[in-house]
Structure formats: structure tokens, C-alpha cells
Amino acid sequence: MRTLFYVPGACSLAPHITLEWIGRPYEAIRVQYGSDKLLAVNPAGAVPTLREDDGWILTQAGAILDYLAHQHPEAGLAGGDGARAKAEGHRWSAFFTSDMHAAFWPVFMPDRYTTDQSKAAKAAVVEAGHRLVAKQLAVLERHLDGRAYILDGGRSVIDAYAFPMIRWAIKLLPGGLESFPTVQALHDRLAADPNVQKVLAREAGG
Ligand SMILES: N[C@@H](CCC(=O)N[C@@H](CS)C(=O)NCC(=O)O)C(=O)O
């Protein structure tokens, strides 16, 4: 059976939601960072990791989402057809991988971003991370103005990709999303989806 290895609330939430939207059988296995179970399928020790039933393993959230969208065109999660629609999908996937996700690293792991391990130095790194996250949220906020979803072709894997990061921002950014109402609206639209709620309940339950 197709298997997703996930950590609750991590970026693996994006393919987890996508698999639920697709509606085909899959298994979701909860793992811990650094565990043998995770290292056995992904030597980088990172989630998401997807394993197909023939043993083929795919890592990297953007690649997994792209793969799932194109393996299941019937689910309509690719965000549209044609060269420009595909390019927009790649553009926003790269945005979430390289700009938004990366902006959270100093917030999650400030010790990796300074050789000064004092409390004050790490607090400064976290604050710099908050600014980076806010900068990326402003990009998303502008783009979402007048749109229900990120891509023109309707709800897509890219919205699923945004979801865990928007949740991190709500939790970790001082002021949450108060300056980003369209991002908040996207969050609320996705959070109201019964499939998203099912996945959140599963991840919360362990
Ligand atoms: N470039 C990878 C990054 C994956 C990643 O770092 N995931 C985080 C969770 S959101 C993780 O597994 N972190 C564990 C670690 O870095 O040790 C991707 O986009 O899939």
C-alpha cells in the first residue's frame, strides 16, 4: 500500500491532506525525527517521505505533491493545464520550499544560525526569522487578493502545501496573521474542509 511517513503538524501535513483529497487507499505512518523507522526510508531523516507499494521512495514535499497531482489527474489538484499553469504550479511550489519554509528555519532552530549560543543571540535569530516569515506572508497576501485559492485552476496541492506553514505562522509569529487577512481566509477555507479536519484529527491523535 502507498505509505506516507509523517510528523504531526510538519510539512508532511501537505501530502497527508493531498492523499485524503485523492481518496485512494494509503497508510499514514507517524514517525519521530531521528528514529530508525524514518532513517530506514529517508537517510536525511526528514518528512515527508512517500513509499509506493513497489518500494519506490520519493522525498521532498514539492516533488511528492507534484507526483501525486499528476498521478491522479481525476482529483483535479494540479491547478490547471497548459505550460503557464504548470509553470505557476512550479513557481509556487518553489516559493513554499525555498522562501516560506526556509524562513521558518531560524525560528524553529536558532542554534543552527549563530555560533553564539547565548539566549540573547538565539532570540535575535528568532526575531530575524519572524521578519523573514512576515516578508514571505506579504508576498502570499498580495497574490491571494481576489482569489479563493493560490492557483488559477482552483484548489490544488499548492494550497495543501501552504496550509502547514500558515498554521506555523499563526502559532509562532507575534500577532499571528492579523496583518494578512487573505492568508487567514485561505487558512479558514482549508480548515473548514472535512478531509483536512480528518487529517488534523488523525495527526493530533497519533
Ligand atoms: N527540503 C525538504 C525539507 C523537509 C524538512 O526539512 N522537513 C522537516 C519537517 S517540516 C523535517 O523533517 N525536519 C527534520 C530535520 O531537519 O532534522 C522538503 O521540502 O521536503
The ligand as a Tripos MOL2 file, in Angstrom:
@<TRIPOS>MOLECULE
LIG
   20    19     1     0     0
SMALL
NO_CHARGES

@<TRIPOS>ATOM
      1 N1         13.5240   20.0870    1.5610 N.3       1 LIG1
      2 C1         12.7260   19.1560    2.3120 C.3       1 LIG1
      3 C2         12.6970   19.5870    3.7590 C.3       1 LIG1
      4 C3         11.9240   18.6440    4.5940 C.3       1 LIG1
      5 C4         12.0800   19.0000    6.0420 C.2       1 LIG1
      6 O1         13.1060   19.5270    6.4600 O.2       1 LIG1
      7 N2         11.0620   18.6530    6.8100 N.am      1 LIG1
      8 C5         11.1230   18.9240    8.2170 C.3       1 LIG1
      9 C6          9.7260   18.9170    8.8120 C.3       1 LIG1
     10 S1          8.7320   20.2670    8.2420 S.3       1 LIG1
     11 C7         11.9640   17.8610    8.8660 C.2       1 LIG1
     12 O2         11.7760   16.6990    8.5910 O.2       1 LIG1
     13 N3         12.9330   18.2580    9.6840 N.am      1 LIG1
     14 C8         13.7940   17.3510   10.3690 C.3       1 LIG1
     15 C9         15.2210   17.7920   10.3350 C.2       1 LIG1
     16 O3         15.5470   18.7410    9.6050 O.co2     1 LIG1
     17 O4         16.0250   17.1550   11.0210 O.co2     1 LIG1
     18 C10        11.2990   19.1080    1.7680 C.2       1 LIG1
     19 O5         10.8460   20.1250    1.2340 O.co2     1 LIG1
     20 O6         10.6550   18.0560    1.8510 O.co2     1 LIG1
@<TRIPOS>BOND
     1     1     2 1
     2     2     3 1
     3     2    18 1
     4     3     4 1
     5     4     5 1
     6     5     6 2
     7     5     7 1
     8     7     8 1
     9     8     9 1
    10     8    11 1
    11     9    10 1
    12    11    12 2
    13    11    13 1
    14    13    14 1
    15    14    15 1
    16    15    16 2
    17    15    17 1
    18    18    19 2
    19    18    20 1
@<TRIPOS>SUBSTRUCTURE
     1 LIG1         1 GROUP 0 **** ****
